[in-house]
């Protein structure tokens, strides 16, 4: 089982930066509510993304890419659940 490492953190940050550059938010609402998960997964799945090690990170393996995808999908599930709870509390 893969453990969360600094390399994964860097991969998420780089993927998010690339996703935002490709589809930049226009308004504050878009900034806070854009779901870049699918974009980030596509970027991380690209074999050329982080394929070479750097001084601080290792190259992403297929196992790392799978871990990153599962992590991003789980984060999106949690975000959807949090938004539902907030909407329910605001409606009450």
N, C-alpha and C positions, 0 to 999 in steps of 0.2 A: 504494500500500500504506500502510495506517495504521501509524503509529509509536505505541508505548506512551507515553502522556502523563500528566501529573498529573491531568487530567480523568478518565482511565480508572481511576486509582488511587482517586480520590474516588468514582467510580461503584461500584467493587467494594466499598469500605468501607460506603457507604450501603446498597447492596443486601444485603450480609451483615448489617448491623444490622437492616434491615427483616425479613429472613428469620428471624433469631434471635428477634426480637420476636414474629413470627407463630407460631414453633414453638420455644419456648425449650428448651434442654437441661436435663434434670433431674439427671443424674448426671455425674460426671467422664468416664465412658466416652462418654456421649452428646455431651458438649462436644467431645471430641477426635475422635470418629468420625462425627458427623452430617454427612451430605453435603447441603449446601444448594445445590449447583450448579443443580439444576433450578429451585429457588425463585428463586435469584439471576438466572437467565436470564429467567424470567418477569417479574421486576421490571424488569430492564434493558430488556426488549422492550416494556414498557408505554410508549406514546408520551408520557404525562404525566411520566414519570420523567426528571428532569434536562433538561427541555425548554427551560428558560430559562438563559441564562448568568449566572454570578455574578462577583464580583470576581476570584476565583482560577481559575475553570473556565469552559469553553465549554459550550454546549448540545450534547448528544449527537446526532450525525447518524445516519442509517441505517448508514453505513459504520462508525461508532464502535460501534454496537450489534452489528453483525456481528463486528467485531474482538473485542469483549468476550465474545460467545458462544463464539467459537473459542478464545479464551484460557482461559475457564473449563472448557470441555470437555477441552482439552489438559492443564490442571492436574489434572483428575479422573483422566485416563488415567495421568499420572505418579504420582499418589497410589495408585492401584490397583496399579501395578507395584511401588512402594516397599513397600506392605503385603505383597505376595506374596513379595518378597525377604526381608523381615523374618520372615515366618511360616516360610519355608523355612530360614532360619538358626536360628531357635529350635527347629525340629524336628530339626535335625542334632545 
